[in-house]
């Protein structure tokens, strides 16, 4: 099921002052997010990410094009009861406790006192903040604030959660804990829309990403699709004899990394099996066989540089 769908979205802003120039933040942007996805939105500063999120949240309206959430146009605001949102650099009043923050946002969501109490306890436990619920916000660390923010985004039990930089400023242990929370939400059938500059985090948790630059969608797909380097396969083996090395170099144009690892470019299962047969015939043990991948960060940088 498509949870988010956009078609040919365009957003223009008026220039500042007396300028009649129009600034285009989004150009013909079309994409989909499916139920149960952890979807990552990537792009450099000024790419249009914030504008897209604001359109999906109903904060601004597109100049052209259509967007729907849960199959309904975003012009119908009923969808907002099914979404949660954690903005970047969120602030809560320092004089409130974590429990009071959730009560405040729960009441804003139209929940009863009983619902707020039950859900506050449930989600504070999920984000491992139960023992801090009576502590004032001013004593919270950055990681604690992020976890409380996630609990706030979940208080109305949304089916779709927008998270803007949820691990920003959090230490590695805290980032791991937040990743575990998000995976737990996915396991419960929630759909998560994640905006982050930490590409290593996106690579670890998202099953699908979109890369945005200068208002345009330049790449969309699964992590495997985006980081794939084609048909290059990496073999890790027991020691290769000189004879086997010569065969790999001369017949298969392999790239060697010592006597225990090599890379071959194979465009079919048949040609790959031929290499495997040669290794077995020469009593070489295959310890691992993987498809070569680039990092998401390297692919992102290369794509953006090609566009600029």
Protein Blocks (a to p, Z undefined) as FASTA:
>chain_A
ZZbdcehiacddddehjbfbdcdfbghiacdddehiacdddddehilmmmmmmmmnomac
cfbdcddeehiafklmklmmmpccddehiacdfkbcfklmmmmmmmmnopafklmmmmmm
mmmmmnopmmmmmpcfklpcfklmmmmmmmmmmmnopabdcdehklgoiafklmmmmmmm
mmmmmmnopacddddfblmlmmmmpcbdcddeehiafbgcdfklmmpgbjaccddddddd
fklmmmmmmmnopacehjkbccdddfbfklmmmmmmmmmmnopacfbdcdddddfklmmm
mmmmmmZZ
